[in-house]
């Protein structure tokens, strides 16, 4: 379930950032803030993926 969350987060923010950057009606500040939010969210998703992988590896060894 956590891996699904990570994949979904990356997909949603990837789509969102593509739309935000392509939208010429948005201000530069809006774009910068949303890119920063995307980077932080994707970083959390990657961290979640890595932690889940490590926990599963430890569990498999037992």
Backbone atoms as SQL, in Angstrom:
CREATE TABLE atoms (id INTEGER PRIMARY KEY, chain TEXT, resi INTEGER, resn TEXT, atom TEXT, x REAL, y REAL, z REAL);
INSERT INTO atoms VALUES
  (1, 'A', 1, 'UNK', 'N', 0.819, -1.193, 0.000),
  (2, 'A', 1, 'UNK', 'CA', 0.000, 0.000, 0.000),
  (3, 'A', 1, 'UNK', 'C', 0.864, 1.259, 0.000),
  (4, 'A', 2, 'UNK', 'N', 1.948, 1.234, 0.741),
  (5, 'A', 2, 'UNK', 'CA', 2.825, 2.405, 0.766),
  (6, 'A', 2, 'UNK', 'C', 3.508, 2.625, -0.573),
  (7, 'A', 3, 'UNK', 'N', 3.831, 1.551, -1.259),
  (8, 'A', 3, 'UNK', 'CA', 4.443, 1.701, -2.583),
  (9, 'A', 3, 'UNK', 'C', 3.441, 2.308, -3.563),
  (10, 'A', 4, 'UNK', 'N', 2.202, 1.928, -3.449),
  (11, 'A', 4, 'UNK', 'CA', 1.162, 2.516, -4.302),
  (12, 'A', 4, 'UNK', 'C', 1.058, 4.013, -4.032),
  (13, 'A', 5, 'UNK', 'N', 1.137, 4.404, -2.758),
  (14, 'A', 5, 'UNK', 'CA', 1.140, 5.817, -2.393),
  (15, 'A', 5, 'UNK', 'C', 2.310, 6.542, -3.050),
  (16, 'A', 6, 'UNK', 'N', 3.477, 5.938, -3.030),
  (17, 'A', 6, 'UNK', 'CA', 4.666, 6.569, -3.604),
  (18, 'A', 6, 'UNK', 'C', 4.514, 6.752, -5.113),
  (19, 'A', 7, 'UNK', 'N', 4.056, 5.726, -5.793),
  (20, 'A', 7, 'UNK', 'CA', 3.871, 5.816, -7.246),
  (21, 'A', 7, 'UNK', 'C', 2.803, 6.850, -7.589),
  (22, 'A', 8, 'UNK', 'N', 1.705, 6.835, -6.862),
  (23, 'A', 8, 'UNK', 'CA', 0.619, 7.782, -7.100),
  (24, 'A', 8, 'UNK', 'C', 1.098, 9.220, -6.885),
  (25, 'A', 9, 'UNK', 'N', 1.852, 9.451, -5.835),
  (26, 'A', 9, 'UNK', 'CA', 2.363, 10.789, -5.544),
  (27, 'A', 9, 'UNK', 'C', 3.248, 11.298, -6.673),
  (28, 'A', 10, 'UNK', 'N', 4.154, 10.459, -7.140),
  (29, 'A', 10, 'UNK', 'CA', 5.048, 10.866, -8.232),
  (30, 'A', 10, 'UNK', 'C', 4.240, 11.149, -9.494),
  (31, 'A', 11, 'UNK', 'N', 3.265, 10.310, -9.792),
  (32, 'A', 11, 'UNK', 'CA', 2.450, 10.506, -10.997),
  (33, 'A', 11, 'UNK', 'C', 1.641, 11.802, -10.912),
  (34, 'A', 12, 'UNK', 'N', 0.987, 12.024, -9.774),
  (35, 'A', 12, 'UNK', 'CA', 0.155, 13.222, -9.612),
  (36, 'A', 12, 'UNK', 'C', 1.005, 14.485, -9.714),
  (37, 'A', 13, 'UNK', 'N', 2.117, 14.540, -9.017),
  (38, 'A', 13, 'UNK', 'CA', 2.939, 15.749, -9.055),
  (39, 'A', 13, 'UNK', 'C', 3.609, 15.932, -10.409),
  (40, 'A', 14, 'UNK', 'N', 3.979, 14.835, -11.054),
  (41, 'A', 14, 'UNK', 'CA', 4.543, 14.961, -12.394),
  (42, 'A', 14, 'UNK', 'C', 3.544, 15.575, -13.362),
  (43, 'A', 15, 'UNK', 'N', 2.310, 15.103, -13.283),
  (44, 'A', 15, 'UNK', 'CA', 1.248, 15.652, -14.121),
  (45, 'A', 15, 'UNK', 'C', 0.963, 17.105, -13.756),
  (46, 'A', 16, 'UNK', 'N', 0.878, 17.371, -12.480),
  (47, 'A', 16, 'UNK', 'CA', 0.550, 18.727, -12.000),
  (48, 'A', 16, 'UNK', 'C', 1.616, 19.728, -12.406),
  (49, 'A', 17, 'UNK', 'N', 2.871, 19.378, -12.238),
  (50, 'A', 17, 'UNK', 'CA', 3.950, 20.313, -12.571),
  (51, 'A', 17, 'UNK', 'C', 3.985, 20.573, -14.067),
  (52, 'A', 18, 'UNK', 'N', 3.724, 19.541, -14.862),
  (53, 'A', 18, 'UNK', 'CA', 3.648, 19.751, -16.302),
  (54, 'A', 18, 'UNK', 'C', 2.570, 20.759, -16.661),
  (55, 'A', 19, 'UNK', 'N', 1.433, 20.669, -15.991),
  (56, 'A', 19, 'UNK', 'CA', 0.336, 21.604, -16.239),
  (57, 'A', 19, 'UNK', 'C', 0.654, 23.007, -15.731),
  (58, 'A', 20, 'UNK', 'N', 1.252, 23.102, -14.569),
  (59, 'A', 20, 'UNK', 'CA', 1.564, 24.408, -13.981),
  (60, 'A', 20, 'UNK', 'C', 2.599, 25.145, -14.825),
  (61, 'A', 21, 'UNK', 'N', 3.648, 24.449, -15.205),
  (62, 'A', 21, 'UNK', 'CA', 4.708, 25.098, -15.974),
  (63, 'A', 21, 'UNK', 'C', 4.193, 25.519, -17.360),
  (64, 'A', 22, 'UNK', 'N', 3.327, 24.717, -17.942),
  (65, 'A', 22, 'UNK', 'CA', 2.801, 25.032, -19.261),
  (66, 'A', 22, 'UNK', 'C', 1.736, 26.118, -19.267),
  (67, 'A', 23, 'UNK', 'N', 1.218, 26.460, -18.095),
  (68, 'A', 23, 'UNK', 'CA', 0.158, 27.459, -17.991),
  (69, 'A', 23, 'UNK', 'C', 0.770, 28.855, -17.941),
  (70, 'A', 24, 'UNK', 'N', 0.593, 29.616, -19.003),
  (71, 'A', 24, 'UNK', 'CA', 1.196, 30.946, -19.075),
  (72, 'A', 24, 'UNK', 'C', 0.472, 31.986, -18.232),
  (73, 'A', 25, 'UNK', 'N', -0.718, 31.652, -17.738),
  (74, 'A', 25, 'UNK', 'CA', -1.471, 32.617, -16.936),
  (75, 'A', 25, 'UNK', 'C', -1.022, 32.638, -15.473),
  (76, 'A', 26, 'UNK', 'N', -0.159, 31.709, -15.101),
  (77, 'A', 26, 'UNK', 'CA', 0.314, 31.639, -13.708),
  (78, 'A', 26, 'UNK', 'C', 1.562, 32.491, -13.528),
  (79, 'A', 27, 'UNK', 'N', 1.691, 33.065, -12.341),
  (80, 'A', 27, 'UNK', 'CA', 2.868, 33.885, -12.038),
  (81, 'A', 27, 'UNK', 'C', 4.084, 33.000, -11.788),
  (82, 'A', 28, 'UNK', 'N', 5.244, 33.604, -11.862),
  (83, 'A', 28, 'UNK', 'CA', 6.486, 32.872, -11.609),
  (84, 'A', 28, 'UNK', 'C', 6.527, 32.375, -10.170),
  (85, 'A', 29, 'UNK', 'N', 6.055, 33.190, -9.228),
  (86, 'A', 29, 'UNK', 'CA', 6.050, 32.780, -7.820),
  (87, 'A', 29, 'UNK', 'C', 5.179, 31.539, -7.621),
  (88, 'A', 30, 'UNK', 'N', 4.032, 31.508, -8.246),
  (89, 'A', 30, 'UNK', 'CA', 3.144, 30.349, -8.154),
  (90, 'A', 30, 'UNK', 'C', 3.841, 29.098, -8.671),
  (91, 'A', 31, 'UNK', 'N', 4.506, 29.240, -9.804),
  (92, 'A', 31, 'UNK', 'CA', 5.208, 28.113, -10.403),
  (93, 'A', 31, 'UNK', 'C', 6.339, 27.624, -9.513),
  (94, 'A', 32, 'UNK', 'N', 7.117, 28.545, -8.966),
  (95, 'A', 32, 'UNK', 'CA', 8.246, 28.176, -8.105),
  (96, 'A', 32, 'UNK', 'C', 7.744, 27.458, -6.854),
  (97, 'A', 33, 'UNK', 'N', 6.719, 27.990, -6.234),
  (98, 'A', 33, 'UNK', 'CA', 6.181, 27.375, -5.016),
  (99, 'A', 33, 'UNK', 'C', 5.688, 25.964, -5.298),
  (100, 'A', 34, 'UNK', 'N', 4.996, 25.776, -6.411),
  (101, 'A', 34, 'UNK', 'CA', 4.473, 24.453, -6.714),
  (102, 'A', 34, 'UNK', 'C', 5.563, 23.467, -7.128),
  (103, 'A', 35, 'UNK', 'N', 6.602, 23.954, -7.759),
  (104, 'A', 35, 'UNK', 'CA', 7.735, 23.074, -8.071),
  (105, 'A', 35, 'UNK', 'C', 8.417, 22.636, -6.774),
  (106, 'A', 36, 'UNK', 'N', 8.576, 23.552, -5.830),
  (107, 'A', 36, 'UNK', 'CA', 9.174, 23.195, -4.535),
  (108, 'A', 36, 'UNK', 'C', 8.291, 22.182, -3.806),
  (109, 'A', 37, 'UNK', 'N', 6.981, 22.410, -3.806),
  (110, 'A', 37, 'UNK', 'CA', 6.069, 21.446, -3.187),
  (111, 'A', 37, 'UNK', 'C', 6.186, 20.071, -3.851),
  (112, 'A', 38, 'UNK', 'N', 6.309, 20.067, -5.157),
  (113, 'A', 38, 'UNK', 'CA', 6.446, 18.804, -5.882),
  (114, 'A', 38, 'UNK', 'C', 7.730, 18.089, -5.507),
  (115, 'A', 39, 'UNK', 'N', 8.819, 18.826, -5.444),
  (116, 'A', 39, 'UNK', 'CA', 10.105, 18.212, -5.102),
  (117, 'A', 39, 'UNK', 'C', 10.054, 17.610, -3.703),
  (118, 'A', 40, 'UNK', 'N', 9.487, 18.328, -2.759),
  (119, 'A', 40, 'UNK', 'CA', 9.384, 17.815, -1.385),
  (120, 'A', 40, 'UNK', 'C', 8.484, 16.580, -1.340),
  (121, 'A', 41, 'UNK', 'N', 7.358, 16.636, -2.017),
  (122, 'A', 41, 'UNK', 'CA', 6.442, 15.496, -2.018),
  (123, 'A', 41, 'UNK', 'C', 7.063, 14.270, -2.675),
  (124, 'A', 42, 'UNK', 'N', 7.747, 14.470, -3.786),
  (125, 'A', 42, 'UNK', 'CA', 8.399, 13.348, -4.460),
  (126, 'A', 42, 'UNK', 'C', 9.532, 12.795, -3.591),
  (127, 'A', 43, 'UNK', 'N', 10.240, 13.672, -2.890),
  (128, 'A', 43, 'UNK', 'CA', 11.293, 13.203, -1.982),
  (129, 'A', 43, 'UNK', 'C', 10.699, 12.326, -0.881),
  (130, 'A', 44, 'UNK', 'N', 9.555, 12.722, -0.334),
  (131, 'A', 44, 'UNK', 'CA', 8.886, 11.884, 0.669),
  (132, 'A', 44, 'UNK', 'C', 8.439, 10.560, 0.065),
  (133, 'A', 45, 'UNK', 'N', 7.965, 10.587, -1.165),
  (134, 'A', 45, 'UNK', 'CA', 7.541, 9.355, -1.834),
  (135, 'A', 45, 'UNK', 'C', 8.728, 8.417, -2.039),
  (136, 'A', 46, 'UNK', 'N', 9.854, 8.965, -2.450),
  (137, 'A', 46, 'UNK', 'CA', 11.061, 8.142, -2.640),
  (138, 'A', 46, 'UNK', 'C', 11.516, 7.572, -1.297),
  (139, 'A', 47, 'UNK', 'N', 11.494, 8.391, -0.261),
  (140, 'A', 47, 'UNK', 'CA', 11.877, 7.912, 1.070),
  (141, 'A', 47, 'UNK', 'C', 10.939, 6.797, 1.529),
  (142, 'A', 48, 'UNK', 'N', 9.656, 6.946, 1.262),
  (143, 'A', 48, 'UNK', 'CA', 8.687, 5.915, 1.616),
  (144, 'A', 48, 'UNK', 'C', 8.983, 4.614, 0.879),
  (145, 'A', 49, 'UNK', 'N', 9.301, 4.733, -0.416),
  (146, 'A', 49, 'UNK', 'CA', 9.628, 3.552, -1.225),
  (147, 'A', 49, 'UNK', 'C', 10.859, 2.835, -0.656),
  (148, 'A', 50, 'UNK', 'N', 11.897, 3.608, -0.329),
  (149, 'A', 50, 'UNK', 'CA', 13.142, 3.027, 0.178),
  (150, 'A', 50, 'UNK', 'C', 12.914, 2.355, 1.531),
  (151, 'A', 51, 'UNK', 'N', 12.207, 3.013, 2.416),
  (152, 'A', 51, 'UNK', 'CA', 11.943, 2.445, 3.742),
  (153, 'A', 51, 'UNK', 'C', 11.124, 1.168, 3.613),
  (154, 'A', 52, 'UNK', 'N', 10.119, 1.188, 2.754),
  (155, 'A', 52, 'UNK', 'CA', 9.299, -0.005, 2.543),
  (156, 'A', 52, 'UNK', 'C', 10.135, -1.156, 2.009),
  (157, 'A', 53, 'UNK', 'N', 11.022, -0.853, 1.072),
  (158, 'A', 53, 'UNK', 'CA', 11.886, -1.898, 0.510),
  (159, 'A', 53, 'UNK', 'C', 12.791, -2.490, 1.590),
  (160, 'A', 54, 'UNK', 'N', 13.350, -1.649, 2.430),
  (161, 'A', 54, 'UNK', 'CA', 14.238, -2.149, 3.500),
  (162, 'A', 54, 'UNK', 'C', 13.483, -3.002, 4.509),
  (163, 'A', 55, 'UNK', 'N', 12.294, -2.563, 4.874),
  (164, 'A', 55, 'UNK', 'CA', 11.482, -3.329, 5.834),
  (165, 'A', 55, 'UNK', 'C', 11.110, -4.678, 5.242),
  (166, 'A', 56, 'UNK', 'N', 10.723, -4.700, 3.982),
  (167, 'A', 56, 'UNK', 'CA', 10.379, -5.975, 3.335),
  (168, 'A', 56, 'UNK', 'C', 11.587, -6.893, 3.247),
  (169, 'A', 57, 'UNK', 'N', 12.766, -6.336, 2.995),
  (170, 'A', 57, 'UNK', 'CA', 13.978, -7.164, 2.924),
  (171, 'A', 57, 'UNK', 'C', 14.288, -7.757, 4.296),
  (172, 'A', 58, 'UNK', 'N', 14.159, -6.973, 5.346),
  (173, 'A', 58, 'UNK', 'CA', 14.407, -7.501, 6.693),
  (174, 'A', 58, 'UNK', 'C', 13.409, -8.565, 7.064),
  (175, 'A', 59, 'UNK', 'N', 12.153, -8.331, 6.709),
  (176, 'A', 59, 'UNK', 'CA', 11.099, -9.293, 7.016),
  (177, 'A', 59, 'UNK', 'C', 11.309, -10.601, 6.265),
  (178, 'A', 60, 'UNK', 'N', 11.787, -10.517, 5.031),
  (179, 'A', 60, 'UNK', 'CA', 12.013, -11.709, 4.230),
  (180, 'A', 60, 'UNK', 'C', 13.155, -12.562, 4.793),
  (181, 'A', 61, 'UNK', 'N', 14.107, -11.935, 5.461),
  (182, 'A', 61, 'UNK', 'CA', 15.241, -12.662, 6.031),
  (183, 'A', 61, 'UNK', 'C', 14.862, -13.446, 7.287),
  (184, 'A', 62, 'UNK', 'N', 13.799, -13.083, 7.908),
  (185, 'A', 62, 'UNK', 'CA', 13.407, -13.740, 9.168),
  (186, 'A', 62, 'UNK', 'C', 12.782, -15.034, 8.940);
